[in-house]
Amino acid sequence: MEFLYLSVILAFLFILITIFSLRHRSNDGVKLPPGSFRWPIIGESIEFLFGKPENFVNYGMKKYSREIFKTKTFGEKTAVICGPNGNKFLSSNERKIFTATLEDSLEGKDELKVYPLAKTLTLSIACRIFLGMENPNCIVRLVRYFDDVTLGLHSIMVNFPSTNFYRAGKAADAIRRELMAMVRERRATMVGGRGAMKQDILSHMIVVSDPTGKGMGEAEIADKMMGLLVAGYANVAVTISFFMKFVGESPDIYNKVLSEQLEISKDKKTGELLDWNDMSKMKYSWNVICEVMRVVPPRQGTFKEILTDFTYAGYTIPKGWKVYWTVNTTNKNSKYFRDLEKFDPSRYKGREAPAPYTNVPFGGGPGLCPRKEYAWLVVLTFIHNNGRYFLQRRMF
């Protein structure tokens, strides 16, 4: 019996080594980026996870190349593309050469007291804009589901009970059921002609059709809505929370932000809402937000799947690999930002503004503009209506 067990183990190891060798030889003759795959199968996953992705990438840039280097994480051969040129290249080729697969998020940060409020508020705004929904009980329930989904997006994909990935799957199913019920209810209301059509994205998705006249089904609409809600949830809440933290720690920044917001309020009548002209006046507040996102980027990085062979910086990256992009190769690099550790919103004014593609908190590609404009709208609205209330009561 022991001989049988030993034979099975040896056969298994032989198969693994054979597969590894074949995969390794498949790239013979191709000039790959410098770097190391380290251990079979697991590669450098341990260093990436436990050494923090930021430190891992900085080490690779110093050891191999400041433009690109290779590694292996989670069993996948990966090219890490760095610097502003890398940011531009990735932004320009989204959906052409590669597609997004998995994002990293903020890790290891102490939760601020404002964060739970910011999460509920941002989800409420997203639900109102995207779904036309204002039910507070439903929104509170969704917050719990979205917390689980957010954790699962940035966890190791082990689908066993009690793991973050497993709970994320269950939460996503629950969100999808809620959204499909909303789609059915809205569609029935629109078909029955009960009340005016709501001006939100859900109504638009229900009525829109392709050139053949075919519309989207309930499941497809629910999936698209969930993607919008997830994208606009935790990232915006993190930015709002750290905005309050950094402003609360600096009397000078605090006074400038408060002065700007009070100046806008002075010209508004009681109960009058903000308009685009008001938002465009919040230049200093937006500079503060940009600095918040430089110091604490809402998107730490992204793994993208490579769709076709391509060449970058003189090296060939084969189809089937992954590419890893991270904001930290530029936004925390003294080559591009003076006084790197200083929280300084003035660095975004005039000639001192950062060079293109050095501060890209929203990533790039086709989804860049919607992400940026949505964050701009939500965060500045929060600062004016809620932040202003707390700022006026802040004492130094």
C-alpha positions as CSV (number, residue, x, y, z in Angstrom):
1,M,0.0,0.0,0.0
2,E,2.8,2.4,0.9
3,F,4.4,1.6,-2.5
4,L,1.1,2.5,-4.2
5,Y,1.0,5.8,-2.4
6,L,4.6,6.6,-3.3
7,S,4.0,5.7,-6.9
8,V,1.0,8.0,-7.1
9,I,2.9,10.9,-5.5
10,L,5.9,10.4,-7.9
11,A,3.6,10.2,-10.9
12,F,1.9,13.4,-9.8
13,L,5.2,15.2,-9.4
14,F,6.4,13.9,-12.8
15,I,3.3,15.4,-14.5
16,L,3.7,18.7,-12.7
17,I,7.4,18.9,-13.7
18,T,6.6,18.0,-17.3
19,I,3.9,20.6,-17.6
20,F,6.2,23.2,-16.0
21,S,9.0,22.3,-18.4
22,L,6.7,22.4,-21.5
23,R,5.4,25.8,-20.5
24,H,8.9,27.1,-19.9
25,R,10.1,25.9,-23.3
26,S,7.1,27.4,-25.1
27,N,8.8,30.8,-24.8
28,D,12.2,29.7,-26.2
29,G,13.5,32.2,-28.7
30,V,11.4,35.1,-27.4
31,K,13.1,38.0,-25.6
32,L,11.2,38.0,-22.3
33,P,11.5,40.9,-19.8
34,P,14.1,40.5,-17.0
35,G,12.9,39.0,-13.7
36,S,12.3,35.7,-12.0
37,F,9.5,33.1,-11.8
38,R,11.1,31.8,-8.7
39,W,9.4,28.7,-7.4
40,P,7.4,26.3,-9.6
41,I,3.6,26.9,-9.6
42,I,3.5,29.4,-6.7
43,G,6.2,31.7,-8.2
44,E,6.6,34.8,-6.1
45,S,3.1,34.9,-4.7
46,I,4.3,34.8,-1.1
47,E,6.6,37.8,-1.6
48,F,3.8,39.7,-3.4
49,L,1.1,39.1,-0.8
50,F,3.0,39.3,2.5
51,G,5.7,41.8,1.4
52,K,2.9,44.2,0.2
53,P,2.5,44.7,-3.6
54,E,4.0,48.2,-3.4
55,N,7.2,47.0,-1.9
56,F,7.4,44.0,-4.2
57,V,7.1,46.2,-7.3
58,N,9.6,48.8,-6.0
59,Y,12.1,46.0,-5.4
60,G,11.6,44.5,-8.9
61,M,12.1,48.0,-10.5
62,K,15.4,48.5,-8.6
63,K,16.7,44.9,-9.3
64,Y,15.5,44.3,-12.9
65,S,14.2,47.4,-14.8
66,R,12.2,50.6,-14.1
67,E,10.1,49.9,-17.2
68,I,9.1,46.3,-17.0
69,F,10.0,43.0,-15.3
70,K,8.6,39.5,-15.2
71,T,7.3,37.4,-12.2
72,K,4.9,34.7,-11.4
73,T,2.0,35.2,-9.0
74,F,-0.9,32.9,-8.2
75,G,0.4,30.4,-10.8
76,E,0.3,32.9,-13.6
77,K,3.3,34.3,-15.5
78,T,3.0,38.1,-15.1
79,A,4.6,41.2,-16.7
80,V,4.8,44.2,-14.3
81,I,4.7,47.4,-16.4
82,C,5.9,50.5,-14.6
83,G,6.2,54.3,-14.8
84,P,4.3,57.0,-16.7
85,N,5.0,55.5,-20.1
86,G,3.7,52.2,-18.8
87,N,0.5,53.9,-17.5
88,K,0.0,55.5,-20.9
89,F,0.6,52.3,-22.8
90,L,-1.9,50.3,-20.6
91,S,-4.5,53.1,-20.8
92,S,-4.2,53.2,-24.6
93,N,-4.5,49.5,-25.2
94,E,-7.4,48.5,-22.8
95,R,-9.5,45.9,-24.6
96,K,-7.1,45.8,-27.5
97,I,-4.1,43.9,-26.1
98,F,-5.5,43.0,-22.6
99,T,-8.6,43.1,-20.5
100,A,-9.1,43.7,-16.7
101,T,-9.5,40.7,-14.5
102,L,-8.8,41.5,-10.9
103,E,-8.2,44.6,-8.8
104,D,-6.3,45.2,-5.6
105,S,-7.7,47.6,-3.0
106,L,-6.7,49.4,0.1
107,E,-5.2,47.0,2.6
108,G,-4.0,47.3,6.2
109,K,-5.5,50.7,6.9
110,D,-7.3,51.5,10.2
111,E,-10.9,52.2,9.7
112,L,-11.9,55.8,10.3
113,K,-15.1,56.6,12.1
114,V,-16.4,58.5,9.0
115,Y,-15.9,55.4,6.8
116,P,-19.2,53.6,7.7
117,L,-21.1,56.8,7.1
118,A,-19.2,57.4,3.8
119,K,-20.0,53.9,2.6
120,T,-23.7,54.2,3.2
121,L,-23.8,57.7,1.7
122,T,-22.0,56.8,-1.5
123,L,-24.1,53.7,-2.0
124,S,-27.2,55.8,-1.4
125,I,-26.1,58.2,-4.1
126,A,-25.2,55.5,-6.5
127,C,-28.6,53.7,-5.9
128,R,-30.4,57.0,-6.5
129,I,-28.5,57.9,-9.7
130,F,-28.3,54.4,-11.2
131,L,-31.5,52.8,-9.9
132,G,-33.8,55.7,-8.8
133,M,-34.0,53.9,-5.4
134,E,-34.4,55.8,-2.1
135,N,-35.4,52.9,0.2
136,P,-33.1,53.3,3.3
137,N,-33.8,49.8,4.6
138,C,-32.8,48.3,1.2
139,I,-29.6,50.4,1.1
140,V,-28.5,49.4,4.6
141,R,-28.9,45.7,3.6
142,L,-27.0,46.3,0.4
143,V,-24.1,47.9,2.3
144,R,-23.5,44.6,4.0
145,Y,-23.6,42.6,0.8
146,F,-21.2,45.1,-1.0
147,D,-18.7,44.9,1.9
148,D,-18.5,41.1,1.3
149,V,-18.2,41.5,-2.4
150,T,-15.4,44.1,-2.0
151,L,-13.5,41.8,0.3
152,G,-13.9,38.9,-2.1
153,L,-12.7,40.8,-5.1
154,H,-9.3,41.2,-3.4
155,S,-9.0,37.8,-1.8
156,I,-7.4,34.6,-2.9
157,M,-9.9,32.6,-5.0
158,V,-10.6,29.7,-2.7
159,N,-14.3,28.9,-2.9
160,F,-14.9,27.1,0.5
161,P,-17.3,28.1,3.2
162,S,-16.0,30.8,5.6
163,T,-13.6,32.2,3.1
164,N,-13.9,35.8,1.8
165,F,-14.2,34.6,-1.8
166,Y,-17.1,32.2,-0.8
167,R,-18.9,34.9,1.1
168,A,-18.4,37.3,-1.8
169,G,-20.1,34.8,-4.2
170,K,-23.1,34.5,-1.9
171,A,-23.4,38.3,-1.5
172,A,-23.2,38.8,-5.2
173,D,-26.0,36.3,-5.7
174,A,-28.1,38.2,-3.1
175,I,-27.4,41.5,-4.8
176,R,-28.2,40.0,-8.2
177,R,-31.6,38.7,-6.9
178,E,-32.4,42.2,-5.5
179,L,-31.5,43.9,-8.7
180,M,-33.4,41.5,-10.9
181,A,-36.5,42.1,-8.7
182,M,-36.0,45.8,-9.3
183,V,-35.7,45.3,-13.0
184,R,-39.0,43.3,-13.1
185,E,-40.8,45.9,-11.0
186,R,-39.6,48.8,-13.1
187,R,-40.3,47.1,-16.4
188,A,-43.8,46.3,-15.3
189,T,-44.4,49.9,-14.2
190,M,-43.1,51.2,-17.5
191,V,-45.1,48.8,-19.6
192,G,-48.3,49.5,-17.6
193,G,-47.8,53.3,-17.9
194,R,-48.0,53.8,-14.2
195,G,-46.4,57.2,-13.6
196,A,-43.7,59.1,-15.5
197,M,-40.5,57.3,-16.6
198,K,-37.7,57.8,-14.1
199,Q,-34.6,59.5,-15.5
200,D,-32.0,57.0,-14.3
201,I,-29.7,54.5,-15.8
202,L,-31.9,51.5,-15.0
203,S,-34.8,52.9,-17.0
204,H,-32.4,53.6,-19.9
205,M,-31.1,50.0,-19.9
206,I,-34.6,48.6,-19.9
207,V,-35.6,50.6,-23.1
208,V,-32.3,50.5,-25.0
209,S,-32.0,48.0,-27.8
210,D,-29.3,46.9,-30.3
211,P,-29.6,47.5,-34.1
212,T,-31.7,44.4,-34.5
213,G,-34.2,45.7,-31.9
214,K,-33.2,43.2,-29.2
215,G,-33.2,44.6,-25.6
216,M,-31.3,43.4,-22.6
217,G,-32.6,40.7,-20.3
218,E,-33.1,40.9,-16.6
219,A,-29.9,39.0,-15.7
220,E,-27.8,41.1,-18.1
221,I,-29.1,44.4,-16.7
222,A,-28.6,43.2,-13.1
223,D,-25.0,42.3,-13.9
224,K,-24.3,45.6,-15.5
225,M,-25.9,47.5,-12.6
226,M,-23.9,45.5,-10.1
227,G,-20.7,46.4,-11.9
228,L,-21.6,50.1,-11.7
229,L,-22.5,50.0,-8.1
230,V,-19.4,48.1,-7.0
231,A,-17.1,50.5,-9.0
232,G,-18.7,53.5,-7.3
233,Y,-18.9,52.1,-3.8
234,A,-15.7,51.5,-1.7
235,N,-13.3,53.6,-3.8
236,V,-15.3,56.8,-3.4
237,A,-16.0,56.1,0.3
238,V,-12.2,55.6,1.0
239,T,-11.5,58.9,-0.7
240,I,-14.1,60.7,1.3
241,S,-12.9,59.2,4.6
242,F,-9.2,60.1,4.0
243,F,-10.2,63.6,2.8
244,M,-11.7,64.2,6.2
245,K,-8.7,62.8,7.9
246,F,-6.1,64.9,6.1
247,V,-8.1,68.1,6.2
248,G,-8.7,67.5,9.9
249,E,-4.9,67.3,10.5
250,S,-4.0,70.5,8.7
251,P,-5.4,73.9,9.9
252,D,-4.2,75.7,6.8
253,I,-5.8,73.2,4.3
254,Y,-8.9,73.1,6.5
255,N,-9.3,76.9,6.4
256,K,-8.9,77.0,2.6
257,V,-11.4,74.3,1.9
258,L,-13.9,75.8,4.3
259,S,-13.5,79.3,2.8
260,E,-14.0,78.0,-0.7
261,Q,-17.2,76.1,0.3
262,L,-18.6,79.0,2.3
263,E,-18.0,81.3,-0.7
264,I,-20.1,79.1,-2.9
265,S,-22.8,78.8,-0.2
266,K,-23.0,82.6,0.0
267,D,-24.6,82.8,-3.4
268,K,-27.1,80.0,-2.9
269,K,-30.6,80.4,-1.7
270,T,-31.9,78.2,1.1
271,G,-32.6,74.8,-0.3
272,E,-31.0,75.6,-3.7
273,L,-29.0,72.7,-5.1
274,L,-25.5,72.8,-6.5
275,D,-25.1,73.1,-10.2
276,W,-22.2,72.5,-12.6
277,N,-21.0,76.1,-12.2
278,D,-20.7,75.6,-8.5
279,M,-18.8,72.4,-8.9
280,S,-16.3,74.0,-11.2
281,K,-15.5,76.6,-8.5
282,M,-14.3,74.0,-6.1
283,K,-10.8,74.0,-7.5
284,Y,-8.9,73.9,-4.3
285,S,-11.1,71.2,-2.8
286,W,-10.5,69.1,-5.9
287,N,-6.7,69.6,-5.6
288,V,-7.0,68.3,-2.0
289,I,-8.9,65.2,-3.3
290,C,-6.2,64.6,-5.9
291,E,-3.5,64.7,-3.2
292,V,-5.6,62.3,-1.1
293,M,-5.7,59.9,-4.0
294,R,-2.0,60.2,-4.6
295,V,-1.2,59.4,-1.0
296,V,-4.0,56.8,-0.5
297,P,-4.9,55.6,-4.0
298,P,-8.4,54.1,-4.2
299,R,-7.2,51.6,-6.8
300,Q,-3.8,50.1,-5.8
301,G,-3.4,48.0,-8.9
302,T,-4.9,45.8,-11.5
303,F,-4.2,42.4,-13.0
304,K,-5.0,42.3,-16.7
305,E,-5.2,39.2,-19.0
306,I,-3.1,39.5,-22.2
307,L,-5.2,38.8,-25.3
308,T,-2.3,38.8,-27.9
309,D,1.5,38.8,-28.0
310,F,2.9,42.4,-27.8
311,T,6.2,44.1,-27.5
312,Y,7.0,46.7,-24.9
313,A,10.4,48.4,-24.0
314,G,12.1,45.9,-26.4
315,Y,10.7,42.8,-24.7
316,T,8.0,40.4,-25.9
317,I,5.1,39.5,-23.6
318,P,3.3,36.4,-24.8
319,K,-0.5,35.8,-25.0
320,G,-1.8,34.0,-21.9
321,W,0.4,35.9,-19.5
322,K,-1.0,38.5,-17.1
323,V,0.1,42.1,-16.8
324,Y,0.1,43.9,-13.5
325,W,-0.3,47.6,-13.3
326,T,0.0,49.7,-10.1
327,V,-0.2,53.4,-9.4
328,N,2.7,53.2,-6.9
329,T,5.4,53.2,-9.6
330,T,4.7,56.9,-10.1
331,N,2.5,58.5,-7.4
332,K,5.0,57.5,-4.7
333,N,8.1,58.2,-6.7
334,S,10.4,61.2,-5.9
335,K,11.3,61.5,-9.6
336,Y,7.8,62.8,-10.3
337,F,6.7,64.4,-7.0
338,R,8.8,66.7,-4.9
339,D,8.6,66.3,-1.1
340,L,7.1,62.9,-1.6
341,E,5.9,62.3,2.0
342,K,4.4,65.8,2.4
343,F,0.6,66.2,1.9
344,D,0.6,69.2,-0.4
345,P,-2.5,70.1,-2.5
346,S,-0.6,73.1,-4.0
347,R,1.4,70.7,-6.2
348,Y,-1.6,70.5,-8.6
349,K,-1.6,74.2,-9.4
350,G,-0.4,75.7,-12.7
351,R,3.1,74.8,-13.7
352,E,3.7,72.6,-10.7
353,A,0.9,70.2,-11.9
354,P,2.2,66.6,-12.2
355,A,3.4,65.4,-15.6
356,P,0.8,63.3,-17.6
357,Y,0.3,59.7,-16.5
358,T,2.2,60.2,-13.2
359,N,-0.9,60.4,-11.0
360,V,-3.6,58.0,-12.3
361,P,-5.8,57.1,-9.4
362,F,-8.7,56.0,-11.7
363,G,-6.5,53.9,-13.9
364,G,-7.1,54.3,-17.6
365,G,-8.9,52.8,-20.6
366,P,-12.5,53.2,-21.8
367,G,-13.9,53.5,-18.3
368,L,-11.6,56.4,-17.2
369,C,-13.8,59.3,-17.9
370,P,-17.0,57.9,-16.3
371,R,-15.1,56.9,-13.1
372,K,-13.4,60.2,-12.8
373,E,-16.5,62.3,-13.4
374,Y,-18.6,60.2,-11.1
375,A,-16.0,60.5,-8.3
376,W,-15.7,64.3,-9.0
377,L,-19.4,64.7,-8.7
378,V,-20.0,62.6,-5.6
379,V,-17.0,63.6,-3.5
380,L,-17.4,67.4,-4.1
381,T,-21.1,67.1,-3.3
382,F,-20.3,65.4,-0.1
383,I,-17.7,68.0,0.9
384,H,-20.1,70.8,0.3
385,N,-23.2,69.4,1.9
386,N,-21.8,67.1,4.6
387,G,-18.1,68.0,5.0
388,R,-18.9,71.7,5.3
389,Y,-21.2,70.9,8.2
390,F,-18.4,69.1,10.1
391,L,-15.7,71.5,9.0
392,Q,-17.6,74.5,10.5
393,R,-17.6,72.6,13.9
394,R,-13.9,71.5,13.7
395,M,-11.8,73.3,16.3
396,F,-7.9,73.5,16.3
